[in-house]
Amino acid sequence: MRSRHLIALAAALGAAAAALLAPGAAAAGPGMLVGAVEDDARASSLVEAETRMELLRLSGFRAARITSYWQPDRSEPTETELRIVENVVSAAERNGMRVYVTVMHVNQRTTPLTPERRAEFTSYAAALARDAGVRHVIVGNEPNLNRFWMPQFGLDGANTASPAYLTLLAETYDALKAVSQTVRVYGGAVSPRGNDRANGIRPTHSPTTFIRDLGLAYRASGRTLPVMDAFVMHPYGDNSSQPPTFTHPLNTTITIADYGKLVGLLAEAFDGTAQRGSDLPIVYGEYGVESEIPAAKAGLYTGTEPATTRPVPEETQAAYYEQALGLAFCQPNVETTLLFLARDERSRATWQSGLYYVDGTAKSSLARVTRALDRSTGGSIARCPGLALPVQPTVLRFTGRAAARRGAFRVRLRCNLDCVYRIRLVNAATGRAKAGKSGRAGIGELVEVDLGPRRLARGTYRFVVRLQHPVNRAEPTVRESRPFRLP
């Protein structure tokens, strides 16, 4: 995870968000949840938190991940921190969104290694669940990197990071489940790369080694309970110019296209134990593609871009995000993908992977990515082998008999996923259609279908509605109205 300056989201967009978003906006369907890593969602007032969360929702995000930092000698969050996190949770609920909270220590010097420090850390995490309503907790951040976890190796060159992290994860799991069994605990948050060199300038572990050793430590512990409900991976490409379709079959790196490698490692680590492995849900907790900064915006940023980043044009950024979401959507164990970030960081040495510039104005990539996010939530971002998505109506209202007597025939409809609808008005006795109309609706979109004014002969009639997913088709869902008689 990269550090962020907390910058207020552009107030000018607030009116647009309020106009386009209704209370109780549709939450994600049964497929992949999509969100943003965005600490700008943190706010000291509920009104401000709602404004920021509405902007994320307007951009197509259905989830947000924020950070809460534990520090040594602190066993619970400050009142200010609790209020901020509670505001984010409340704002997300009002917008039909999910909040993930990463609970982590500040840097390698504060790694909670002793029983006393771990007890403080776990108590801090439990307080967020108990007092701020947090239900999705990610434990730590990139523990396979020396930037966030030390030591990585023992004097004999053995991996000490995986066993130590496992102990923290297990104790945090137990503390959170003691608050409520409904709290979901997310482990790993692993970086996609590492060198596995104990004597290197930067001692780190590859995700391949870290996951294997995490499994060995779990088996050696003799634990008979799980330590996590899902595994978090940060599947960044080697640089921003690398498409998400690029695979790494010959090395230890894990990116989105290396899904099979990740599932295989989790199976090797945990299958046959109390901890799920090959079927463990996966969260892609950070994925970002940096875009080039146009000359007109360059003065808003500071510093210089590292040569290794290799940012891409905004149209390529949009294409890569679309590809990444399509890949992840078809990976059965992946339940969530979080983009890093919604808005750029100011320092060029950090990340300009957002859909908004640092001043809050939209990049040209925003519209395409928003459509991709919506299609991911609605189940249409990709056609997946063997995937069949049944569609259900969440709103279905028919014209009453009084309106029908006046010759008005309308249906109001909202689907839980993207849907293709066919609506017919039929004679209940003969089944013969007297009127009909077809169309398509996005997830959560409220449509009103007017079959047109018409005069019908005396008889009994009913509406018949047929719903089906437009891409990953299951058997159609058919709903009928109660029959009504016209004199």
C-alpha positions as CSV (number, residue, x, y, z in Angstrom):
1,M,0.0,0.0,0.0
2,R,1.2,3.5,-0.9
3,S,1.0,6.5,1.4
4,R,-1.6,9.2,0.6
5,H,-2.1,12.8,1.4
6,L,-5.7,13.4,2.5
7,I,-7.2,15.9,0.1
8,A,-10.8,16.9,0.1
9,L,-12.7,15.6,-3.0
10,A,-13.8,18.3,-5.4
11,A,-16.8,20.1,-4.1
12,A,-18.0,21.0,-7.6
13,L,-18.8,17.3,-8.2
14,G,-21.0,17.1,-5.1
15,A,-24.0,18.5,-6.8
16,A,-23.7,16.0,-9.7
17,A,-23.4,13.1,-7.3
18,A,-26.4,14.2,-5.4
19,A,-28.4,14.5,-8.6
20,L,-27.5,11.1,-9.9
21,L,-27.5,9.0,-6.8
22,A,-30.6,8.1,-4.9
23,P,-30.6,6.9,-1.3
24,G,-30.3,3.2,-1.0
25,A,-28.5,2.8,-4.3
26,A,-28.3,-0.8,-5.5
27,A,-25.4,-2.8,-3.9
28,A,-23.4,-5.3,-5.8
29,G,-25.0,-8.4,-7.2
30,P,-23.9,-12.0,-6.7
31,G,-20.7,-11.6,-8.7
32,M,-17.5,-9.7,-8.2
33,L,-17.6,-6.6,-5.9
34,V,-15.6,-3.6,-7.3
35,G,-14.2,-0.8,-5.2
36,A,-11.4,1.7,-4.6
37,V,-8.5,2.1,-2.2
38,E,-9.2,5.6,-1.0
39,D,-8.3,7.2,2.3
40,D,-9.9,10.4,1.1
41,A,-13.2,8.7,2.2
42,R,-12.1,9.3,5.8
43,A,-13.9,12.4,7.2
44,S,-14.4,13.9,10.6
45,S,-18.1,14.7,9.8
46,L,-20.8,12.4,8.5
47,V,-21.9,14.9,5.9
48,E,-18.4,15.1,4.5
49,A,-18.0,11.4,4.5
50,E,-21.3,11.0,2.7
51,T,-20.2,13.5,0.0
52,R,-17.0,11.6,-0.6
53,M,-18.6,8.2,-0.6
54,E,-21.3,9.5,-3.1
55,L,-18.5,10.6,-5.4
56,L,-17.0,7.1,-5.3
57,R,-20.3,5.5,-5.9
58,L,-21.0,7.9,-8.8
59,S,-17.7,6.8,-10.3
60,G,-18.9,3.2,-10.3
61,F,-17.3,1.9,-7.1
62,R,-19.4,-0.3,-4.8
63,A,-16.7,-0.6,-2.1
64,A,-14.0,1.5,-0.4
65,R,-10.9,0.4,1.5
66,I,-9.5,2.8,4.1
67,T,-6.6,2.5,6.6
68,S,-6.5,2.7,10.3
69,Y,-3.0,2.7,11.9
70,W,-2.2,1.0,15.1
71,Q,0.7,2.4,17.1
72,P,2.6,0.8,20.0
73,D,1.2,1.4,23.5
74,R,-2.3,1.9,22.0
75,S,-4.8,-0.9,22.5
76,E,-7.8,1.0,21.1
77,P,-8.4,3.8,18.6
78,T,-8.7,7.4,19.7
79,E,-12.2,8.9,19.9
80,T,-11.3,10.9,16.8
81,E,-10.3,7.8,14.9
82,L,-13.4,5.9,16.0
83,R,-15.6,8.8,14.8
84,I,-13.9,9.0,11.4
85,V,-14.2,5.2,10.8
86,E,-17.8,5.2,12.0
87,N,-18.6,8.1,9.6
88,V,-17.2,6.1,6.7
89,V,-19.1,3.0,7.6
90,S,-22.4,4.9,7.9
91,A,-21.8,6.8,4.7
92,A,-21.1,3.5,2.9
93,E,-24.2,1.9,4.2
94,R,-26.4,4.8,3.0
95,N,-24.9,4.4,-0.5
96,G,-25.2,0.6,-0.7
97,M,-21.4,0.2,-0.4
98,R,-19.0,-2.0,1.6
99,V,-16.1,-0.8,3.6
100,Y,-12.9,-2.7,4.1
101,V,-10.6,-1.4,6.8
102,T,-6.9,-2.3,6.7
103,V,-5.5,-2.3,10.3
104,M,-1.8,-2.0,10.1
105,H,1.3,-0.7,11.9
106,V,3.0,2.4,10.6
107,N,6.3,1.0,9.3
108,Q,8.9,-1.8,9.8
109,R,10.1,-0.3,13.1
110,T,6.7,-0.9,14.7
111,T,6.1,-4.5,13.6
112,P,4.1,-6.1,16.4
113,L,6.3,-9.1,17.2
114,T,6.0,-9.5,21.0
115,P,3.0,-10.9,22.8
116,E,2.4,-7.5,24.4
117,R,2.4,-5.7,21.0
118,R,0.2,-8.3,19.4
119,A,-2.3,-8.0,22.2
120,E,-2.5,-4.2,21.7
121,F,-2.9,-4.7,17.9
122,T,-5.6,-7.3,18.2
123,S,-7.4,-5.2,20.9
124,Y,-7.3,-2.2,18.6
125,A,-8.8,-4.1,15.7
126,A,-11.5,-5.6,17.9
127,A,-12.5,-2.1,19.1
128,L,-13.0,-1.0,15.5
129,A,-15.4,-3.9,15.0
130,R,-17.1,-3.4,18.3
131,D,-17.4,0.4,18.5
132,A,-17.3,1.6,14.8
133,G,-19.3,-1.1,13.2
134,V,-16.5,-2.4,10.9
135,R,-17.3,-5.8,9.4
136,H,-14.5,-6.3,6.9
137,V,-11.0,-6.2,8.4
138,I,-7.7,-6.7,6.5
139,V,-4.9,-7.6,8.9
140,G,-1.6,-5.8,8.0
141,N,-0.2,-4.8,4.7
142,E,2.4,-6.4,2.5
143,P,4.1,-8.4,5.3
144,N,6.4,-10.0,2.7
145,L,8.2,-6.6,2.2
146,N,10.8,-5.2,4.6
147,R,9.2,-1.8,4.2
148,F,6.3,-3.0,6.2
149,W,7.5,-6.0,8.2
150,M,10.8,-6.7,9.8
151,P,12.7,-8.9,10.2
152,Q,12.0,-10.9,7.0
153,F,14.8,-13.4,7.7
154,G,16.5,-14.9,10.7
155,L,20.3,-15.1,11.2
156,D,20.3,-18.5,9.5
157,G,18.5,-17.1,6.5
158,A,15.1,-18.8,7.4
159,N,11.8,-17.0,6.7
160,T,10.8,-15.4,9.9
161,A,8.1,-13.0,8.4
162,S,5.6,-15.7,7.5
163,P,5.5,-17.4,10.9
164,A,5.4,-14.1,12.8
165,Y,2.6,-12.8,10.5
166,L,0.7,-16.0,10.9
167,T,0.7,-15.5,14.7
168,L,-0.6,-12.0,14.4
169,L,-3.2,-13.0,11.9
170,A,-4.5,-15.9,14.1
171,E,-4.7,-13.8,17.3
172,T,-6.5,-11.0,15.4
173,Y,-8.9,-13.5,13.9
174,D,-9.8,-14.8,17.3
175,A,-10.2,-11.3,18.7
176,L,-12.5,-10.2,15.9
177,K,-14.6,-13.3,16.0
178,A,-15.1,-12.8,19.7
179,V,-16.7,-9.5,18.9
180,S,-19.0,-11.0,16.3
181,Q,-18.9,-14.1,14.0
182,T,-20.2,-11.8,11.3
183,V,-16.9,-10.0,11.1
184,R,-14.9,-11.2,8.1
185,V,-11.1,-11.4,8.5
186,Y,-8.8,-11.0,5.5
187,G,-5.3,-12.2,5.6
188,G,-2.2,-11.8,3.4
189,A,-2.4,-8.4,1.7
190,V,0.7,-9.7,-0.1
191,S,2.9,-7.7,-2.5
192,P,3.2,-9.3,-6.0
193,R,7.0,-9.4,-6.0
194,G,10.0,-10.1,-3.7
195,N,13.5,-11.3,-4.1
196,D,13.9,-14.1,-1.5
197,R,17.4,-12.9,-0.8
198,A,18.3,-12.8,2.9
199,N,21.5,-10.9,2.3
200,G,20.2,-8.5,-0.4
201,I,20.1,-4.7,-0.1
202,R,16.3,-5.0,0.3
203,P,15.4,-8.3,2.0
204,T,12.0,-9.3,0.9
205,H,10.0,-12.5,0.2
206,S,8.2,-13.3,-3.1
207,P,4.5,-14.0,-2.7
208,T,5.2,-17.6,-3.8
209,T,7.6,-18.2,-0.9
210,F,5.6,-16.2,1.6
211,I,2.4,-18.2,1.0
212,R,4.1,-21.5,1.1
213,D,5.9,-20.7,4.3
214,L,2.6,-19.3,5.8
215,G,1.1,-22.7,5.2
216,L,4.0,-24.5,6.7
217,A,3.8,-22.3,9.8
218,Y,0.1,-22.9,10.1
219,R,0.5,-26.7,9.9
220,A,3.4,-26.6,12.4
221,S,1.2,-24.5,14.8
222,G,-1.3,-27.3,15.3
223,R,-4.1,-24.8,15.1
224,T,-7.6,-26.3,14.6
225,L,-9.3,-23.1,13.6
226,P,-9.0,-20.9,10.5
227,V,-7.0,-17.7,10.5
228,M,-8.8,-15.9,7.7
229,D,-12.0,-15.8,5.8
230,A,-10.4,-14.6,2.6
231,F,-6.9,-14.0,1.2
232,V,-5.8,-10.6,-0.1
233,M,-3.4,-10.2,-3.0
234,H,-2.0,-7.0,-4.5
235,P,-1.6,-8.1,-8.2
236,Y,0.2,-5.0,-9.7
237,G,1.9,-5.5,-13.0
238,D,5.7,-5.2,-13.2
239,N,5.1,-1.6,-14.3
240,S,2.2,0.4,-15.6
241,S,2.9,-0.3,-19.2
242,Q,2.4,-4.1,-18.7
243,P,-1.1,-5.3,-19.6
244,P,-3.0,-7.3,-17.0
245,T,-3.0,-10.2,-19.3
246,F,0.7,-10.7,-18.9
247,T,1.6,-14.0,-17.1
248,H,4.6,-15.0,-15.0
249,P,4.9,-18.8,-15.4
250,L,8.7,-18.9,-14.9
251,N,9.2,-16.7,-11.8
252,T,7.7,-16.1,-8.4
253,T,5.6,-13.0,-9.3
254,I,1.8,-13.1,-9.0
255,T,-0.4,-10.7,-10.9
256,I,-4.0,-11.0,-12.1
257,A,-3.2,-13.3,-15.0
258,D,-1.4,-15.6,-12.6
259,Y,-4.6,-16.6,-10.8
260,G,-4.0,-20.3,-11.3
261,K,-0.6,-20.0,-9.6
262,L,-2.2,-18.2,-6.6
263,V,-4.9,-20.8,-6.2
264,G,-2.4,-23.6,-6.5
265,L,-0.2,-22.0,-3.7
266,L,-3.2,-21.6,-1.4
267,A,-4.1,-25.2,-2.0
268,E,-0.6,-26.4,-1.3
269,A,-0.5,-24.2,1.9
270,F,-3.8,-25.1,3.4
271,D,-5.8,-27.9,1.8
272,G,-6.4,-30.7,4.3
273,T,-6.4,-28.3,7.3
274,A,-9.0,-26.3,9.1
275,Q,-8.1,-23.3,6.9
276,R,-9.6,-23.2,3.5
277,G,-7.1,-23.2,0.6
278,S,-8.0,-24.1,-2.9
279,D,-11.5,-22.6,-2.5
280,L,-10.5,-19.7,-0.2
281,P,-12.1,-16.5,-1.4
282,I,-9.6,-14.0,-2.9
283,V,-9.7,-10.2,-2.8
284,Y,-7.5,-8.2,-5.2
285,G,-6.8,-5.6,-2.6
286,E,-4.8,-3.1,-4.8
287,Y,-4.4,-2.9,-8.5
288,G,-3.3,0.4,-10.2
289,V,-2.2,1.6,-13.6
290,E,-0.5,5.1,-13.7
291,S,-1.5,7.5,-16.4
292,E,0.6,10.2,-18.0
293,I,0.0,13.7,-16.7
294,P,-0.9,16.2,-19.4
295,A,1.1,19.4,-19.6
296,A,-2.0,21.4,-18.5
297,K,-2.1,19.6,-15.2
298,A,1.7,19.1,-14.6
299,G,1.9,22.2,-12.3
300,L,-0.4,20.5,-9.8
301,Y,2.1,17.7,-9.1
302,T,5.5,17.7,-7.4
303,G,8.7,15.9,-7.9
304,T,9.6,13.6,-10.8
305,E,8.3,10.3,-12.1
306,P,10.5,7.3,-11.4
307,A,11.8,5.8,-14.6
308,T,10.6,2.3,-13.6
309,T,6.9,3.3,-13.4
310,R,6.4,3.7,-17.1
311,P,2.9,5.5,-17.0
312,V,0.6,5.1,-20.0
313,P,-1.8,7.3,-21.9
314,E,-5.2,7.7,-20.3
315,E,-6.9,5.6,-23.0
316,T,-4.5,2.7,-22.2
317,Q,-5.2,3.1,-18.5
318,A,-8.9,2.7,-19.1
319,A,-8.3,-0.3,-21.4
320,Y,-6.0,-2.0,-18.8
321,Y,-8.6,-1.4,-16.0
322,E,-11.3,-2.9,-18.2
323,Q,-9.1,-5.9,-19.1
324,A,-8.2,-6.4,-15.4
325,L,-11.8,-6.4,-14.3
326,G,-12.8,-8.8,-17.0
327,L,-10.0,-11.2,-16.1
328,A,-10.8,-11.1,-12.4
329,F,-14.6,-11.4,-12.9
330,C,-14.1,-14.8,-14.6
331,Q,-11.8,-16.1,-11.8
332,P,-14.1,-18.2,-9.6
333,N,-12.5,-17.5,-6.2
334,V,-12.1,-13.7,-6.7
335,E,-14.9,-11.9,-4.8
336,T,-13.6,-8.3,-4.9
337,T,-11.3,-6.2,-6.9
338,L,-10.1,-2.8,-5.5
339,L,-8.5,-0.2,-7.8
340,F,-5.7,1.9,-6.4
341,L,-6.7,4.8,-6.4
342,A,-9.8,6.9,-7.1
343,R,-7.7,10.1,-7.3
344,D,-4.0,10.8,-8.0
345,E,-1.4,11.4,-5.3
346,R,0.3,14.8,-5.7
347,S,3.9,13.6,-5.5
348,R,5.1,12.1,-8.8
349,A,7.3,9.7,-6.8
350,T,4.1,8.0,-5.6
351,W,0.9,7.0,-7.6
352,Q,-1.0,8.7,-10.3
353,S,-3.3,5.8,-11.0
354,G,-6.6,7.5,-10.2
355,L,-9.5,8.3,-12.4
356,Y,-9.3,11.9,-11.2
357,Y,-6.4,14.4,-11.3
358,V,-5.1,15.7,-8.0
359,D,-7.4,18.7,-8.3
360,G,-10.5,16.4,-8.5
361,T,-11.2,16.9,-12.2
362,A,-11.9,13.8,-14.2
363,K,-9.5,12.1,-16.5
364,S,-10.6,11.0,-19.9
365,S,-10.4,7.4,-18.7
366,L,-13.2,7.9,-16.1
367,A,-16.2,7.3,-18.3
368,R,-14.9,4.0,-19.8
369,V,-13.8,2.7,-16.4
370,T,-17.1,3.7,-14.8
371,R,-18.9,1.6,-17.5
372,A,-16.5,-1.3,-16.8
373,L,-17.2,-1.1,-13.1
374,D,-20.9,-1.1,-13.6
375,R,-20.7,-4.0,-16.1
376,S,-18.6,-5.9,-13.5
377,T,-21.2,-5.4,-10.9
378,G,-24.0,-6.3,-13.3
379,G,-22.2,-9.4,-14.5
380,S,-21.6,-8.3,-18.1
381,I,-17.9,-7.3,-18.1
382,A,-16.9,-10.7,-19.6
383,R,-18.4,-14.0,-20.8
384,C,-17.1,-16.6,-18.4
385,P,-17.1,-20.4,-19.3
386,G,-19.7,-22.2,-17.3
387,L,-21.0,-19.1,-15.6
388,A,-24.8,-18.7,-15.6
389,L,-26.3,-15.8,-13.8
390,P,-30.0,-16.0,-13.0
391,V,-31.7,-12.6,-12.9
392,Q,-34.3,-11.6,-10.3
393,P,-36.5,-8.5,-10.2
394,T,-36.0,-6.3,-7.1
395,V,-38.9,-4.1,-8.2
396,L,-41.8,-5.3,-10.3
397,R,-45.0,-3.3,-10.4
398,F,-47.9,-3.5,-12.9
399,T,-50.6,-1.1,-13.9
400,G,-53.7,-1.5,-11.8
401,R,-57.1,-2.4,-13.1
402,A,-58.4,1.2,-12.9
403,A,-55.6,2.4,-15.2
404,A,-56.1,-0.6,-17.5
405,R,-59.7,0.4,-17.9
406,R,-58.5,3.8,-19.2
407,G,-56.3,2.0,-21.7
408,A,-53.0,2.6,-19.9
409,F,-50.6,-0.4,-19.5
410,R,-47.3,0.1,-17.8
411,V,-44.7,-2.0,-15.9
412,R,-42.0,-0.7,-13.6
413,L,-39.0,-2.9,-13.3
414,R,-35.6,-3.1,-11.6
415,C,-33.2,-6.1,-11.9
416,N,-30.6,-7.3,-9.4
417,L,-28.1,-7.7,-12.4
418,D,-27.8,-6.4,-15.9
419,C,-30.9,-7.8,-17.7
420,V,-32.7,-8.2,-20.9
421,Y,-36.5,-7.9,-20.4
422,R,-39.4,-8.9,-22.5
423,I,-42.8,-7.7,-21.3
424,R,-46.1,-8.9,-22.8
425,L,-49.8,-8.2,-22.2
426,V,-51.6,-11.4,-22.9
427,N,-55.2,-12.7,-22.9
428,A,-55.3,-15.0,-19.9
429,A,-57.7,-17.4,-21.6
430,T,-55.9,-17.8,-24.9
431,G,-52.3,-16.8,-24.1
432,R,-52.4,-14.6,-27.1
433,A,-50.2,-11.4,-26.8
434,K,-52.0,-8.1,-27.2
435,A,-49.0,-5.9,-26.7
436,G,-45.3,-6.3,-26.0
437,K,-42.0,-4.6,-25.6
438,S,-38.4,-5.6,-25.1
439,G,-35.3,-3.8,-23.8
440,R,-32.3,-3.9,-21.6
441,A,-31.6,-2.5,-18.2
442,G,-28.4,-2.1,-16.1
443,I,-28.1,-3.4,-12.6
444,G,-30.3,-1.3,-10.2
445,E,-31.7,0.8,-13.1
446,L,-35.4,1.6,-12.6
447,V,-37.2,1.4,-16.0
448,E,-40.8,2.1,-16.8
449,V,-42.1,0.3,-19.8
450,D,-45.2,1.8,-21.4
451,L,-47.0,-0.7,-23.7
452,G,-48.9,2.2,-25.3
453,P,-52.6,3.2,-25.0
454,R,-55.0,0.7,-26.4
455,R,-58.5,-0.5,-26.1
456,L,-59.0,-4.1,-25.3
457,A,-62.1,-6.3,-25.7
458,R,-63.9,-7.6,-22.7
459,G,-61.9,-10.4,-21.1
460,T,-59.3,-11.4,-18.6
461,Y,-55.7,-10.3,-19.1
462,R,-52.3,-10.5,-17.4
463,F,-48.8,-9.2,-17.8
464,V,-45.9,-11.7,-18.4
465,V,-42.4,-10.6,-17.7
466,R,-39.3,-12.6,-18.9
467,L,-35.9,-11.7,-17.6
468,Q,-32.5,-13.0,-18.6
469,H,-28.9,-12.0,-18.2
470,P,-27.5,-10.5,-21.5
471,V,-24.0,-12.1,-21.3
472,N,-23.8,-15.0,-18.8
473,R,-27.2,-16.5,-19.4
474,A,-29.1,-18.8,-17.1
475,E,-32.6,-20.0,-17.6
476,P,-35.0,-17.1,-18.0
477,T,-36.9,-15.9,-15.0
478,V,-40.6,-15.5,-15.7
479,R,-43.1,-13.5,-13.6
480,E,-46.8,-13.0,-14.2
481,S,-49.2,-10.5,-12.8
482,R,-52.5,-11.4,-11.2
483,P,-55.1,-11.7,-13.9
484,F,-57.5,-8.7,-14.2
485,R,-60.8,-8.5,-16.0
486,L,-61.9,-5.7,-18.3
487,P,-65.6,-5.2,-18.7
